[in-house]
Structures are given as C-alpha cells and as structure tokens.
Amino acid sequence: MHAETHAIPASGPIAATLVDTARRLGAKLIVMGLFGRSRLRELLLGGVSRAMLDNSTLPLLLAH
C-alpha cells in the first residue's frame, strides 16, 4: 500500500470534493488531521471535519 497526494481545485463544498476525488481515484481510506476549535465555533460555523464525519461514504482515519 502507498500514499499519494493530489492537488484538486474545490468545486463546491470541500468535504464533498474530498470524498468525490477519493472515490474517483479508487481510494479505500481517507486520512486527515483534525484541528481543535471550540465546540461553539464548530456548531455555528460547521467544518470540513464535521461534514466528513457526517457524510463520508469511505472509511476515515482521523488524527487530532
């Protein structure tokens, strides 16, 4: 198994772009880091991490 990097311009929500690109490339797993934000800020503004957790159809490996 190996890792690859790709620079893809966003075409809509970032989380959807990540999942669509990973699926198109045949990825079996998405690995991403999480940034610490206050719970209130995350609730009000949302975030890519929350959208990925809520909507990803691929397995996620998250590190904080």
mmCIF file of the N, C-alpha and C atoms, coordinates in Angstrom:
data_MODEL
# 
_entry.id   MODEL 
# 
loop_
_atom_site.group_PDB 
_atom_site.id 
_atom_site.type_symbol 
_atom_site.label_atom_id 
_atom_site.label_alt_id 
_atom_site.label_comp_id 
_atom_site.label_asym_id 
_atom_site.label_entity_id 
_atom_site.label_seq_id 
_atom_site.pdbx_PDB_ins_code 
_atom_site.Cartn_x 
_atom_site.Cartn_y 
_atom_site.Cartn_z 
_atom_site.occupancy 
_atom_site.B_iso_or_equiv 
_atom_site.pdbx_formal_charge 
_atom_site.auth_seq_id 
_atom_site.auth_comp_id 
_atom_site.auth_asym_id 
_atom_site.auth_atom_id 
_atom_site.pdbx_PDB_model_num 
ATOM 1   N N  . MET A 1 1  ? 0.848   -1.171 0.000  1.00 0.00 ? 1  MET A N  1 
ATOM 2   C CA . MET A 1 1  ? 0.000   0.000  0.000  1.00 0.00 ? 1  MET A CA 1 
ATOM 3   C C  . MET A 1 1  ? 0.893   1.233  0.000  1.00 0.00 ? 1  MET A C  1 
ATOM 4   N N  . HIS A 1 2  ? 0.450   2.281  -0.669 1.00 0.00 ? 2  HIS A N  1 
ATOM 5   C CA . HIS A 1 2  ? 1.215   3.517  -0.712 1.00 0.00 ? 2  HIS A CA 1 
ATOM 6   C C  . HIS A 1 2  ? 0.279   4.713  -0.626 1.00 0.00 ? 2  HIS A C  1 
ATOM 7   N N  . ALA A 1 3  ? 0.842   5.844  -0.312 1.00 0.00 ? 3  ALA A N  1 
ATOM 8   C CA . ALA A 1 3  ? 0.067   7.078  -0.219 1.00 0.00 ? 3  ALA A CA 1 
ATOM 9   C C  . ALA A 1 3  ? 0.378   7.948  -1.431 1.00 0.00 ? 3  ALA A C  1 
ATOM 10  N N  . GLU A 1 4  ? -0.605  8.747  -1.820 1.00 0.00 ? 4  GLU A N  1 
ATOM 11  C CA . GLU A 1 4  ? -0.436  9.686  -2.920 1.00 0.00 ? 4  GLU A CA 1 
ATOM 12  C C  . GLU A 1 4  ? -0.979  11.037 -2.493 1.00 0.00 ? 4  GLU A C  1 
ATOM 13  N N  . THR A 1 5  ? -0.479  12.084 -3.111 1.00 0.00 ? 5  THR A N  1 
ATOM 14  C CA . THR A 1 5  ? -1.043  13.415 -2.908 1.00 0.00 ? 5  THR A CA 1 
ATOM 15  C C  . THR A 1 5  ? -1.540  13.938 -4.254 1.00 0.00 ? 5  THR A C  1 
ATOM 16  N N  . HIS A 1 6  ? -2.611  14.699 -4.212 1.00 0.00 ? 6  HIS A N  1 
ATOM 17  C CA . HIS A 1 6  ? -3.194  15.284 -5.411 1.00 0.00 ? 6  HIS A CA 1 
ATOM 18  C C  . HIS A 1 6  ? -3.667  16.685 -5.071 1.00 0.00 ? 6  HIS A C  1 
ATOM 19  N N  . ALA A 1 7  ? -3.417  17.636 -5.946 1.00 0.00 ? 7  ALA A N  1 
ATOM 20  C CA . ALA A 1 7  ? -3.933  18.999 -5.787 1.00 0.00 ? 7  ALA A CA 1 
ATOM 21  C C  . ALA A 1 7  ? -5.155  19.121 -6.688 1.00 0.00 ? 7  ALA A C  1 
ATOM 22  N N  . ILE A 1 8  ? -6.316  19.241 -6.077 1.00 0.00 ? 8  ILE A N  1 
ATOM 23  C CA . ILE A 1 8  ? -7.580  19.302 -6.808 1.00 0.00 ? 8  ILE A CA 1 
ATOM 24  C C  . ILE A 1 8  ? -8.283  20.598 -6.433 1.00 0.00 ? 8  ILE A C  1 
ATOM 25  N N  . PRO A 1 9  ? -8.674  21.425 -7.402 1.00 0.00 ? 9  PRO A N  1 
ATOM 26  C CA . PRO A 1 9  ? -9.433  22.624 -7.052 1.00 0.00 ? 9  PRO A CA 1 
ATOM 27  C C  . PRO A 1 9  ? -10.826 22.243 -6.548 1.00 0.00 ? 9  PRO A C  1 
ATOM 28  N N  . ALA A 1 10 ? -11.265 22.925 -5.524 1.00 0.00 ? 10 ALA A N  1 
ATOM 29  C CA . ALA A 1 10 ? -12.589 22.638 -4.961 1.00 0.00 ? 10 ALA A CA 1 
ATOM 30  C C  . ALA A 1 10 ? -13.671 23.074 -5.940 1.00 0.00 ? 10 ALA A C  1 
ATOM 31  N N  . SER A 1 11 ? -14.663 22.225 -6.081 1.00 0.00 ? 11 SER A N  1 
ATOM 32  C CA . SER A 1 11 ? -15.809 22.568 -6.933 1.00 0.00 ? 11 SER A CA 1 
ATOM 33  C C  . SER A 1 11 ? -17.067 22.334 -6.107 1.00 0.00 ? 11 SER A C  1 
ATOM 34  N N  . GLY A 1 12 ? -17.243 23.169 -5.101 1.00 0.00 ? 12 GLY A N  1 
ATOM 35  C CA . GLY A 1 12 ? -18.357 23.003 -4.175 1.00 0.00 ? 12 GLY A CA 1 
ATOM 36  C C  . GLY A 1 12 ? -17.817 22.828 -2.772 1.00 0.00 ? 12 GLY A C  1 
ATOM 37  N N  . PRO A 1 13 ? -18.611 22.223 -1.894 1.00 0.00 ? 13 PRO A N  1 
ATOM 38  C CA . PRO A 1 13 ? -18.150 22.006 -0.521 1.00 0.00 ? 13 PRO A CA 1 
ATOM 39  C C  . PRO A 1 13 ? -16.865 21.161 -0.477 1.00 0.00 ? 13 PRO A C  1 
ATOM 40  N N  . ILE A 1 14 ? -15.944 21.534 0.400  1.00 0.00 ? 14 ILE A N  1 
ATOM 41  C CA . ILE A 1 14 ? -14.651 20.856 0.491  1.00 0.00 ? 14 ILE A CA 1 
ATOM 42  C C  . ILE A 1 14 ? -14.824 19.372 0.807  1.00 0.00 ? 14 ILE A C  1 
ATOM 43  N N  . ALA A 1 15 ? -15.684 19.035 1.762  1.00 0.00 ? 15 ALA A N  1 
ATOM 44  C CA . ALA A 1 15 ? -15.876 17.632 2.143  1.00 0.00 ? 15 ALA A CA 1 
ATOM 45  C C  . ALA A 1 15 ? -16.362 16.811 0.948  1.00 0.00 ? 15 ALA A C  1 
ATOM 46  N N  . ALA A 1 16 ? -17.292 17.346 0.184  1.00 0.00 ? 16 ALA A N  1 
ATOM 47  C CA . ALA A 1 16 ? -17.798 16.623 -0.990 1.00 0.00 ? 16 ALA A CA 1 
ATOM 48  C C  . ALA A 1 16 ? -16.703 16.456 -2.038 1.00 0.00 ? 16 ALA A C  1 
ATOM 49  N N  . THR A 1 17 ? -15.881 17.488 -2.222 1.00 0.00 ? 17 THR A N  1 
ATOM 50  C CA . THR A 1 17 ? -14.770 17.401 -3.170 1.00 0.00 ? 17 THR A CA 1 
ATOM 51  C C  . THR A 1 17 ? -13.779 16.320 -2.740 1.00 0.00 ? 17 THR A C  1 
ATOM 52  N N  . LEU A 1 18 ? -13.474 16.265 -1.440 1.00 0.00 ? 18 LEU A N  1 
ATOM 53  C CA . LEU A 1 18 ? -12.553 15.242 -0.932 1.00 0.00 ? 18 LEU A CA 1 
ATOM 54  C C  . LEU A 1 18 ? -13.085 13.828 -1.179 1.00 0.00 ? 18 LEU A C  1 
ATOM 55  N N  . VAL A 1 19 ? -14.334 13.597 -0.828 1.00 0.00 ? 19 VAL A N  1 
ATOM 56  C CA . VAL A 1 19 ? -14.922 12.266 -0.978 1.00 0.00 ? 19 VAL A CA 1 
ATOM 57  C C  . VAL A 1 19 ? -15.043 11.893 -2.453 1.00 0.00 ? 19 VAL A C  1 
ATOM 58  N N  . ASP A 1 20 ? -15.516 12.812 -3.283 1.00 0.00 ? 20 ASP A N  1 
ATOM 59  C CA . ASP A 1 20 ? -15.653 12.527 -4.711 1.00 0.00 ? 20 ASP A CA 1 
ATOM 60  C C  . ASP A 1 20 ? -14.309 12.215 -5.353 1.00 0.00 ? 20 ASP A C  1 
ATOM 61  N N  . THR A 1 21 ? -13.286 12.997 -5.001 1.00 0.00 ? 21 THR A N  1 
ATOM 62  C CA . THR A 1 21 ? -11.950 12.771 -5.561 1.00 0.00 ? 21 THR A CA 1 
ATOM 63  C C  . THR A 1 21 ? -11.390 11.439 -5.088 1.00 0.00 ? 21 THR A C  1 
ATOM 64  N N  . ALA A 1 22 ? -11.533 11.138 -3.810 1.00 0.00 ? 22 ALA A N  1 
ATOM 65  C CA . ALA A 1 22 ? -11.034 9.865  -3.282 1.00 0.00 ? 22 ALA A CA 1 
ATOM 66  C C  . ALA A 1 22 ? -11.726 8.693  -3.972 1.00 0.00 ? 22 ALA A C  1 
ATOM 67  N N  . ARG A 1 23 ? -13.016 8.794  -4.144 1.00 0.00 ? 23 ARG A N  1 
ATOM 68  C CA . ARG A 1 23 ? -13.769 7.731  -4.817 1.00 0.00 ? 23 ARG A CA 1 
ATOM 69  C C  . ARG A 1 23 ? -13.310 7.580  -6.272 1.00 0.00 ? 23 ARG A C  1 
ATOM 70  N N  . ARG A 1 24 ? -13.155 8.715  -6.973 1.00 0.00 ? 24 ARG A N  1 
ATOM 71  C CA . ARG A 1 24 ? -12.715 8.692  -8.369 1.00 0.00 ? 24 ARG A CA 1 
ATOM 72  C C  . ARG A 1 24 ? -11.327 8.071  -8.525 1.00 0.00 ? 24 ARG A C  1 
ATOM 73  N N  . LEU A 1 25 ? -10.449 8.305  -7.545 1.00 0.00 ? 25 LEU A N  1 
ATOM 74  C CA . LEU A 1 25 ? -9.086  7.766  -7.586 1.00 0.00 ? 25 LEU A CA 1 
ATOM 75  C C  . LEU A 1 25 ? -9.018  6.319  -7.104 1.00 0.00 ? 25 LEU A C  1 
ATOM 76  N N  . GLY A 1 26 ? -10.135 5.795  -6.611 1.00 0.00 ? 26 GLY A N  1 
ATOM 77  C CA . GLY A 1 26 ? -10.155 4.416  -6.134 1.00 0.00 ? 26 GLY A CA 1 
ATOM 78  C C  . GLY A 1 26 ? -9.604  4.239  -4.728 1.00 0.00 ? 26 GLY A C  1 
ATOM 79  N N  . ALA A 1 27 ? -9.594  5.308  -3.942 1.00 0.00 ? 27 ALA A N  1 
ATOM 80  C CA . ALA A 1 27 ? -9.083  5.225  -2.564 1.00 0.00 ? 27 ALA A CA 1 
ATOM 81  C C  . ALA A 1 27 ? -9.982  4.334  -1.718 1.00 0.00 ? 27 ALA A C  1 
ATOM 82  N N  . LYS A 1 28 ? -9.379  3.642  -0.804 1.00 0.00 ? 28 LYS A N  1 
ATOM 83  C CA . LYS A 1 28 ? -10.121 2.784  0.127  1.00 0.00 ? 28 LYS A CA 1 
ATOM 84  C C  . LYS A 1 28 ? -10.253 3.419  1.505  1.00 0.00 ? 28 LYS A C  1 
ATOM 85  N N  . LEU A 1 29 ? -9.505  4.525  1.739  1.00 0.00 ? 29 LEU A N  1 
ATOM 86  C CA . LEU A 1 29 ? -9.442  5.164  3.049  1.00 0.00 ? 29 LEU A CA 1 
ATOM 87  C C  . LEU A 1 29 ? -9.050  6.623  2.865  1.00 0.00 ? 29 LEU A C  1 
ATOM 88  N N  . ILE A 1 30 ? -9.638  7.499  3.667  1.00 0.00 ? 30 ILE A N  1 
ATOM 89  C CA . ILE A 1 30 ? -9.237  8.904  3.702  1.00 0.00 ? 30 ILE A CA 1 
ATOM 90  C C  . ILE A 1 30 ? -8.580  9.157  5.051  1.00 0.00 ? 30 ILE A C  1 
ATOM 91  N N  . VAL A 1 31 ? -7.365  9.690  5.017  1.00 0.00 ? 31 VAL A N  1 
ATOM 92  C CA . VAL A 1 31 ? -6.624  10.020 6.232  1.00 0.00 ? 31 VAL A CA 1 
ATOM 93  C C  . VAL A 1 31 ? -6.585  11.537 6.339  1.00 0.00 ? 31 VAL A C  1 
ATOM 94  N N  . MET A 1 32 ? -7.001  12.056 7.485  1.00 0.00 ? 32 MET A N  1 
ATOM 95  C CA . MET A 1 32 ? -6.981  13.508 7.663  1.00 0.00 ? 32 MET A CA 1 
ATOM 96  C C  . MET A 1 32 ? -6.742  13.889 9.115  1.00 0.00 ? 32 MET A C  1 
ATOM 97  N N  . GLY A 1 33 ? -6.142  15.042 9.300  1.00 0.00 ? 33 GLY A N  1 
ATOM 98  C CA . GLY A 1 33 ? -5.919  15.578 10.640 1.00 0.00 ? 33 GLY A CA 1 
ATOM 99  C C  . GLY A 1 33 ? -7.072  16.475 11.034 1.00 0.00 ? 33 GLY A C  1 
ATOM 100 N N  . LEU A 1 34 ? -7.284  16.601 12.324 1.00 0.00 ? 34 LEU A N  1 
ATOM 101 C CA . LEU A 1 34 ? -8.342  17.460 12.858 1.00 0.00 ? 34 LEU A CA 1 
ATOM 102 C C  . LEU A 1 34 ? -7.709  18.634 13.585 1.00 0.00 ? 34 LEU A C  1 
ATOM 103 N N  . PHE A 1 35 ? -8.317  19.795 13.455 1.00 0.00 ? 35 PHE A N  1 
ATOM 104 C CA . PHE A 1 35 ? -7.853  20.970 14.172 1.00 0.00 ? 35 PHE A CA 1 
ATOM 105 C C  . PHE A 1 35 ? -8.783  21.229 15.332 1.00 0.00 ? 35 PHE A C  1 
ATOM 106 N N  . GLY A 1 36 ? -8.221  21.638 16.448 1.00 0.00 ? 36 GLY A N  1 
ATOM 107 C CA . GLY A 1 36 ? -9.035  21.927 17.620 1.00 0.00 ? 36 GLY A CA 1 
ATOM 108 C C  . GLY A 1 36 ? -9.720  23.279 17.522 1.00 0.00 ? 36 GLY A C  1 
ATOM 109 N N  . ARG A 1 37 ? -11.016 23.287 17.593 1.00 0.00 ? 37 ARG A N  1 
ATOM 110 C CA . ARG A 1 37 ? -11.815 24.509 17.641 1.00 0.00 ? 37 ARG A CA 1 
ATOM 111 C C  . ARG A 1 37 ? -12.779 24.375 18.804 1.00 0.00 ? 37 ARG A C  1 
ATOM 112 N N  . SER A 1 38 ? -13.266 25.503 19.269 1.00 0.00 ? 38 SER A N  1 
ATOM 113 C CA . SER A 1 38 ? -14.245 25.417 20.346 1.00 0.00 ? 38 SER A CA 1 
ATOM 114 C C  . SER A 1 38 ? -15.508 24.750 19.824 1.00 0.00 ? 38 SER A C  1 
ATOM 115 N N  . ARG A 1 39 ? -16.228 24.083 20.710 1.00 0.00 ? 39 ARG A N  1 
ATOM 116 C CA . ARG A 1 39 ? -17.468 23.411 20.303 1.00 0.00 ? 39 ARG A CA 1 
ATOM 117 C C  . ARG A 1 39 ? -18.490 24.414 19.773 1.00 0.00 ? 39 ARG A C  1 
ATOM 118 N N  . LEU A 1 40 ? -18.546 25.603 20.354 1.00 0.00 ? 40 LEU A N  1 
ATOM 119 C CA . LEU A 1 40 ? -19.492 26.618 19.906 1.00 0.00 ? 40 LEU A CA 1 
ATOM 120 C C  . LEU A 1 40 ? -19.156 27.072 18.485 1.00 0.00 ? 40 LEU A C  1 
ATOM 121 N N  . ARG A 1 41 ? -17.900 27.336 18.230 1.00 0.00 ? 41 ARG A N  1 
ATOM 122 C CA . ARG A 1 41 ? -17.498 27.771 16.887 1.00 0.00 ? 41 ARG A CA 1 
ATOM 123 C C  . ARG A 1 41 ? -17.783 26.677 15.863 1.00 0.00 ? 41 ARG A C  1 
ATOM 124 N N  . GLU A 1 42 ? -17.490 25.446 16.205 1.00 0.00 ? 42 GLU A N  1 
ATOM 125 C CA . GLU A 1 42 ? -17.758 24.321 15.305 1.00 0.00 ? 42 GLU A CA 1 
ATOM 126 C C  . GLU A 1 42 ? -19.263 24.187 15.052 1.00 0.00 ? 42 GLU A C  1 
ATOM 127 N N  . LEU A 1 43 ? -20.067 24.364 16.092 1.00 0.00 ? 43 LEU A N  1 
ATOM 128 C CA . LEU A 1 43 ? -21.524 24.275 15.944 1.00 0.00 ? 43 LEU A CA 1 
ATOM 129 C C  . LEU A 1 43 ? -22.054 25.377 15.035 1.00 0.00 ? 43 LEU A C  1 
ATOM 130 N N  . LEU A 1 44 ? -21.554 26.594 15.216 1.00 0.00 ? 44 LEU A N  1 
ATOM 131 C CA . LEU A 1 44 ? -22.047 27.732 14.438 1.00 0.00 ? 44 LEU A CA 1 
ATOM 132 C C  . LEU A 1 44 ? -21.527 27.743 13.001 1.00 0.00 ? 44 LEU A C  1 
ATOM 133 N N  . LEU A 1 45 ? -20.261 27.426 12.826 1.00 0.00 ? 45 LEU A N  1 
ATOM 134 C CA . LEU A 1 45 ? -19.641 27.543 11.509 1.00 0.00 ? 45 LEU A CA 1 
ATOM 135 C C  . LEU A 1 45 ? -19.534 26.218 10.762 1.00 0.00 ? 45 LEU A C  1 
ATOM 136 N N  . GLY A 1 46 ? -19.743 25.122 11.463 1.00 0.00 ? 46 GLY A N  1 
ATOM 137 C CA . GLY A 1 46 ? -19.565 23.830 10.811 1.00 0.00 ? 46 GLY A CA 1 
ATOM 138 C C  . GLY A 1 46 ? -18.090 23.582 10.585 1.00 0.00 ? 46 GLY A C  1 
ATOM 139 N N  . GLY A 1 47 ? -17.761 22.750 9.653  1.00 0.00 ? 47 GLY A N  1 
ATOM 140 C CA . GLY A 1 47 ? -16.368 22.497 9.349  1.00 0.00 ? 47 GLY A CA 1 
ATOM 141 C C  . GLY A 1 47 ? -16.239 21.265 8.495  1.00 0.00 ? 47 GLY A C  1 
ATOM 142 N N  . VAL A 1 48 ? -15.096 21.177 7.846  1.00 0.00 ? 48 VAL A N  1 
ATOM 143 C CA . VAL A 1 48 ? -14.840 20.044 6.963  1.00 0.00 ? 48 VAL A CA 1 
ATOM 144 C C  . VAL A 1 48 ? -14.828 18.749 7.760  1.00 0.00 ? 48 VAL A C  1 
ATOM 145 N N  . SER A 1 49 ? -14.215 18.764 8.935  1.00 0.00 ? 49 SER A N  1 
ATOM 146 C CA . SER A 1 49 ? -14.150 17.546 9.751  1.00 0.00 ? 49 SER A CA 1 
ATOM 147 C C  . SER A 1 49 ? -15.548 17.027 10.077 1.00 0.00 ? 49 SER A C  1 
ATOM 148 N N  . ARG A 1 50 ? -16.431 17.925 10.513 1.00 0.00 ? 50 ARG A N  1 
ATOM 149 C CA . ARG A 1 50 ? -17.796 17.523 10.859 1.00 0.00 ? 50 ARG A CA 1 
ATOM 150 C C  . ARG A 1 50 ? -18.526 17.005 9.627  1.00 0.00 ? 50 ARG A C  1 
ATOM 151 N N  . ALA A 1 51 ? -18.376 17.686 8.502  1.00 0.00 ? 51 ALA A N  1 
ATOM 152 C CA . ALA A 1 51 ? -19.037 17.249 7.267  1.00 0.00 ? 51 ALA A CA 1 
ATOM 153 C C  . ALA A 1 51 ? -18.519 15.880 6.830  1.00 0.00 ? 51 ALA A C  1 
ATOM 154 N N  . MET A 1 52 ? -17.223 15.652 6.982  1.00 0.00 ? 52 MET A N  1 
ATOM 155 C CA . MET A 1 52 ? -16.657 14.345 6.619  1.00 0.00 ? 52 MET A CA 1 
ATOM 156 C C  . MET A 1 52 ? -17.217 13.259 7.529  1.00 0.00 ? 52 MET A C  1 
ATOM 157 N N  . LEU A 1 53 ? -17.278 13.527 8.829  1.00 0.00 ? 53 LEU A N  1 
ATOM 158 C CA . LEU A 1 53 ? -17.817 12.535 9.763  1.00 0.00 ? 53 LEU A CA 1 
ATOM 159 C C  . LEU A 1 53 ? -19.282 12.238 9.471  1.00 0.00 ? 53 LEU A C  1 
ATOM 160 N N  . ASP A 1 54 ? -20.027 13.249 9.094  1.00 0.00 ? 54 ASP A N  1 
ATOM 161 C CA . ASP A 1 54 ? -21.458 13.080 8.853  1.00 0.00 ? 54 ASP A CA 1 
ATOM 162 C C  . ASP A 1 54 ? -21.768 12.441 7.501  1.00 0.00 ? 54 ASP A C  1 
ATOM 163 N N  . ASN A 1 55 ? -20.936 12.682 6.480  1.00 0.00 ? 55 ASN A N  1 
ATOM 164 C CA . ASN A 1 55 ? -21.333 12.341 5.119  1.00 0.00 ? 55 ASN A CA 1 
ATOM 165 C C  . ASN A 1 55 ? -20.400 11.417 4.345  1.00 0.00 ? 55 ASN A C  1 
ATOM 166 N N  . SER A 1 56 ? -19.216 11.129 4.859  1.00 0.00 ? 56 SER A N  1 
ATOM 167 C CA . SER A 1 56 ? -18.278 10.328 4.074  1.00 0.00 ? 56 SER A CA 1 
ATOM 168 C C  . SER A 1 56 ? -18.792 8.907  3.859  1.00 0.00 ? 56 SER A C  1 
ATOM 169 N N  . THR A 1 57 ? -18.679 8.455  2.633  1.00 0.00 ? 57 THR A N  1 
ATOM 170 C CA . THR A 1 57 ? -19.050 7.078  2.304  1.00 0.00 ? 57 THR A CA 1 
ATOM 171 C C  . THR A 1 57 ? -17.829 6.173  2.309  1.00 0.00 ? 57 THR A C  1 
ATOM 172 N N  . LEU A 1 58 ? -16.661 6.748  2.564  1.00 0.00 ? 58 LEU A N  1 
ATOM 173 C CA . LEU A 1 58 ? -15.423 5.982  2.670  1.00 0.00 ? 58 LEU A CA 1 
ATOM 174 C C  . LEU A 1 58 ? -14.968 5.976  4.128  1.00 0.00 ? 58 LEU A C  1 
ATOM 175 N N  . PRO A 1 59 ? -14.232 4.938  4.533  1.00 0.00 ? 59 PRO A N  1 
ATOM 176 C CA . PRO A 1 59 ? -13.692 4.939  5.899  1.00 0.00 ? 59 PRO A CA 1 
ATOM 177 C C  . PRO A 1 59 ? -12.736 6.122  6.111  1.00 0.00 ? 59 PRO A C  1 
ATOM 178 N N  . LEU A 1 60 ? -12.749 6.645  7.329  1.00 0.00 ? 60 LEU A N  1 
ATOM 179 C CA . LEU A 1 60 ? -11.888 7.777  7.690  1.00 0.00 ? 60 LEU A CA 1 
ATOM 180 C C  . LEU A 1 60 ? -10.915 7.353  8.787  1.00 0.00 ? 60 LEU A C  1 
ATOM 181 N N  . LEU A 1 61 ? -9.678  7.817  8.682  1.00 0.00 ? 61 LEU A N  1 
ATOM 182 C CA . LEU A 1 61 ? -8.686  7.693  9.750  1.00 0.00 ? 61 LEU A CA 1 
ATOM 183 C C  . LEU A 1 61 ? -8.368  9.124  10.155 1.00 0.00 ? 61 LEU A C  1 
ATOM 184 N N  . LEU A 1 62 ? -8.781  9.495  11.365 1.00 0.00 ? 62 LEU A N  1 
ATOM 185 C CA . LEU A 1 62 ? -8.646  10.876 11.830 1.00 0.00 ? 62 LEU A CA 1 
ATOM 186 C C  . LEU A 1 62 ? -7.631  10.951 12.958 1.00 0.00 ? 62 LEU A C  1 
ATOM 187 N N  . ALA A 1 63 ? -6.803  12.010 12.927 1.00 0.00 ? 63 ALA A N  1 
ATOM 188 C CA . ALA A 1 63 ? -5.828  12.238 13.987 1.00 0.00 ? 63 ALA A CA 1 
ATOM 189 C C  . ALA A 1 63 ? -5.967  13.672 14.459 1.00 0.00 ? 63 ALA A C  1 
ATOM 190 N N  . HIS A 1 64 ? -5.905  13.855 15.776 1.00 0.00 ? 64 HIS A N  1 
ATOM 191 C CA . HIS A 1 64 ? -6.033  15.199 16.348 1.00 0.00 ? 64 HIS A CA 1 
ATOM 192 C C  . HIS A 1 64 ? -4.687  15.623 16.886 1.00 0.00 ? 64 HIS A C  1 
# 
